[in-house]
Amino acid sequence: MHARLLTNELRVTRHIMDDSLCPRCKYQDESILHTIRDCEDVKKVWNQFIHHDHWAKFFSLGLHDWIEFNLKGQNLKAPVGFWSSFFGIMVYHLWNDRNNLVFGRSSMLQTGLIY
């Protein structure tokens, strides 16, 4: 929520590395939202749990509003009960999977085990 996850975009800003591209798609800069929501591989995961009527709002909010919207989860009508807990767990696993990919371990998304 405070935009402190050390994505490639932030690493470039801090002069830690030269490449800000997403390690998954290698197409767009790796921002926090790209990593846990907007990357095409990650969208496939979210699309399984978000009713298509809510995709426009779910995929358009900024970071702070997106997190707040999902933690409240009152208007989402997702097929999963206790959405706020599920959301937090999914974000954790998506970030963890990204780190596994970056640091040379296997990615569950790339092997198709998450979705």
C-alpha positions in Angstrom: 0.0 0.0 0.0 3.0 2.3 0.6 4.6 1.3 -2.8 7.7 -0.1 -1.3 7.9 -3.5 -2.9 11.2 -3.7 -4.7 10.0 -4.2 -8.2 12.4 -3.8 -11.2 10.9 -0.3 -11.8 11.9 0.7 -8.3 15.3 -1.0 -8.6 16.1 1.1 -11.7 15.0 4.2 -9.8 17.5 3.3 -7.0 20.2 2.5 -9.5 20.4 -1.1 -8.5 19.8 -2.4 -12.0 19.3 -1.2 -15.6 16.3 -3.2 -16.7 12.8 -2.3 -15.5 11.0 -4.9 -17.5 8.7 -7.5 -16.0 10.6 -10.8 -15.6 7.4 -12.7 -16.6 6.3 -11.0 -19.8 9.4 -9.0 -20.6 7.1 -6.5 -22.3 6.2 -3.8 -19.8 7.9 -2.1 -16.8 7.5 -4.1 -13.6 5.5 -1.8 -11.3 3.7 -3.1 -8.2 0.4 -3.2 -10.0 1.9 -4.9 -13.0 3.4 -7.6 -10.9 0.4 -8.5 -8.8 -2.5 -7.5 -11.1 -1.8 -6.4 -14.7 0.8 -8.8 -16.2 -1.1 -11.0 -18.7 0.0 -14.2 -16.8 -1.3 -12.7 -13.5 -4.6 -11.5 -15.1 -5.3 -15.1 -16.1 -5.3 -16.0 -12.4 -7.5 -13.1 -11.3 -9.9 -13.7 -14.1 -10.7 -17.1 -12.6 -12.0 -15.5 -9.4 -13.5 -12.1 -10.5 -16.9 -12.2 -12.2 -16.5 -10.6 -15.6 -19.0 -7.9 -14.7 -16.3 -6.5 -12.3 -13.2 -6.8 -14.5 -13.4 -3.2 -15.7 -13.3 -1.8 -12.1 -10.9 -4.5 -10.8 -8.3 -3.8 -13.5 -8.6 0.0 -13.6 -8.1 1.2 -10.1 -4.8 2.7 -8.8 -2.8 0.8 -6.2 -4.2 2.4 -3.1 -7.8 2.3 -4.3 -7.5 -1.2 -5.6 -6.2 -2.6 -2.3 -8.8 -0.7 -0.3 -11.6 -1.9 -2.7 -10.5 -5.5 -2.4 -10.0 -5.5 1.4 -13.5 -4.1 1.8 -14.8 -6.6 -0.9 -18.4 -5.7 -0.3 -19.4 -5.1 -3.9 -17.2 -7.6 -5.7 -19.6 -10.6 -5.8 -16.7 -12.9 -6.4 -17.4 -16.7 -6.2 -15.1 -17.0 -3.2 -16.3 -16.3 0.4 -14.2 -14.1 2.7 -12.8 -12.2 -0.3 -10.6 -9.9 1.7 -8.6 -12.8 3.2 -8.5 -14.6 -0.2 -7.3 -11.4 -1.8 -4.4 -10.9 0.7 -3.3 -14.5 0.3 -3.4 -14.2 -3.5 -1.3 -11.0 -3.5 1.2 -12.7 -1.2 1.5 -15.8 -3.4 1.8 -13.7 -6.6 4.6 -11.6 -5.1 6.3 -14.7 -3.8 6.0 -16.4 -7.1 7.5 -13.4 -8.8 10.5 -13.6 -6.4 10.9 -17.3 -7.1 11.1 -16.4 -10.8 13.6 -13.5 -10.3 15.9 -15.4 -7.9 16.2 -18.5 -10.0 13.6 -20.9 -8.5 10.7 -22.2 -10.3 7.6 -20.1 -10.9 4.2 -21.7 -10.2 2.6 -19.4 -12.8 5.1 -20.4 -15.5 4.6 -24.1 -14.8 0.8 -23.6 -14.8 0.3 -24.9 -11.2 -1.4 -21.8 -9.9 -4.3 -21.6 -12.4 
